[in-house]
Structures are given as structure tokens and as C-alpha cells.
Amino acid sequence: MAGKPKQMSQIKQLIRLYQGGSGIKTIARILGMSKNTVRSNLKKMADGGFNTEELLEQEDPFALVFKGYYRAHI
């Protein structure tokens, strides 16, 4: 579903894979999402000034900072 917030665990996986050197196509295949969705999520994190280390530490699957960001950009 378009615009649906992703679970924090999926965002964490995306970050770890990207930081580990995996390409967008590989990340998309592993996480079961489109390449455009991977690109979009990475761009939103970069444009939003998110600290990836802080995102990786989040426990709440719908962390307010990330959920609020998605709501504001739908």
C-alpha cells in the first residue's frame, strides 16, 4: 500500500544492508520491496537529516520520529 509506514525492523535492515555495501537492487530483493521504494526511503532519511545510528537504536516498531516523518510526506 502506497504511503504505508514501514516497520522499524525493515528500516533497520535497509540501513544495515546499505551501510554494508549492498546495492539498491539487492536490498530491494532481500526486503521484498521495489528499487524505487528503497531509493525513496534512503532519500527521505538523507533529506530528513536522520542519524542512522539513532534509527538503529530505536526499539518501538513505529518510532514517533520516523512515523511522523512519513505522515508529513505522504
Long-range contacts (C-beta under 8 A, 24 or more apart in sequence): 3-70, 3-74, 5-62, 5-66, 5-67, 5-70, 5-71, 6-41, 6-70, 7-61, 7-62, 8-55, 8-58, 8-59, 8-60, 8-61, 8-62, 8-63, 8-66, 9-61, 11-41, 11-55, 11-66, 12-55, 12-56, 12-58, 14-38, 14-41, 14-42, 15-45, 15-52, 15-55, 15-56, 16-56, 18-42, 19-52, 44-69, 44-70, 44-73
